[in-house]
Amino acid sequence: MLHQQVQVELWDQRTILDHGVPMENPARGPYNVSVVLKGVGVAEMNTGPQPVIGVSDVLDKPGKTVIEIPCPKTRTTAAVSLDMTTKHGLHYQDEFVLSFHMHFHKLLKWLIALPLLAMSVVAVIVAQTTGFDSGRSYHLG
């Protein structure tokens, strides 16, 4: 099964006070983080009747981490929803739309071919407007 990596960075800049005095290194975690693909069904995941469309992880401290989520096996668009809950019950959520192109090499082929085709058309048009005759040979000397 193919996986997509989602990098999550937690910043916890809350000031934790101990009797009115800020603590130097307070315990911040754990953080319950879940990443879910919304709008993806069984057909797109193609993994049987119970497709996995998200993952959960518990992070002990703030910082960067990479979470891998399963990719759909067909070309589709889905919303990636990130949910985070702190040990104190504070809930944060973010969401973005992502397009999965499992056959990107077909797209890459056109990204290479289209500029070449466009410049060829421009060269033909310029040659015709300037009166270039491809049947005549030019001799220097």
ChimeraX attribute file (.defattr): number of C-alpha atoms within 10 A of each C-alpha:
attribute: neighborCount
match mode: 1-to-1
recipient: residues
	/A:1	9
	/A:2	10
	/A:3	12
	/A:4	13
	/A:5	12
	/A:6	14
	/A:7	10
	/A:8	15
	/A:9	11
	/A:10	14
	/A:11	10
	/A:12	11
	/A:13	8
	/A:14	7
	/A:15	11
	/A:16	15
	/A:17	11
	/A:18	10
	/A:19	7
	/A:20	7
	/A:21	9
	/A:22	11
	/A:23	12
	/A:24	10
	/A:25	7
	/A:26	11
	/A:27	10
	/A:28	16
	/A:29	16
	/A:30	15
	/A:31	22
	/A:32	17
	/A:33	21
	/A:34	18
	/A:35	22
	/A:36	20
	/A:37	24
	/A:38	15
	/A:39	12
	/A:40	18
	/A:41	16
	/A:42	14
	/A:43	13
	/A:44	16
	/A:45	20
	/A:46	15
	/A:47	13
	/A:48	9
	/A:49	10
	/A:50	10
	/A:51	16
	/A:52	19
	/A:53	19
	/A:54	17
	/A:55	14
	/A:56	16
	/A:57	12
	/A:58	14
	/A:59	17
	/A:60	12
	/A:61	14
	/A:62	16
	/A:63	11
	/A:64	12
	/A:65	12
	/A:66	11
	/A:67	17
	/A:68	15
	/A:69	21
	/A:70	18
	/A:71	23
	/A:72	28
	/A:73	18
	/A:74	14
	/A:75	13
	/A:76	16
	/A:77	17
	/A:78	17
	/A:79	15
	/A:80	20
	/A:81	16
	/A:82	19
	/A:83	17
	/A:84	20
	/A:85	17
	/A:86	16
	/A:87	11
	/A:88	10
	/A:89	10
	/A:90	9
	/A:91	13
	/A:92	11
	/A:93	11
	/A:94	10
	/A:95	14
	/A:96	10
	/A:97	12
	/A:98	12
	/A:99	10
	/A:100	16
	/A:101	16
	/A:102	14
	/A:103	11
	/A:104	10
	/A:105	10
	/A:106	10
	/A:107	10
	/A:108	10
	/A:109	10
	/A:110	12
	/A:111	11
	/A:112	10
	/A:113	10
	/A:114	11
	/A:115	11
	/A:116	12
	/A:117	12
	/A:118	10
	/A:119	11
	/A:120	12
	/A:121	12
	/A:122	12
	/A:123	11
	/A:124	11
	/A:125	11
	/A:126	12
	/A:127	13
	/A:128	12
	/A:129	8
	/A:130	8
	/A:131	8
	/A:132	11
	/A:133	9
	/A:134	8
	/A:135	6
	/A:136	7
	/A:137	7
	/A:138	6
	/A:139	5
	/A:140	4
	/A:141	3
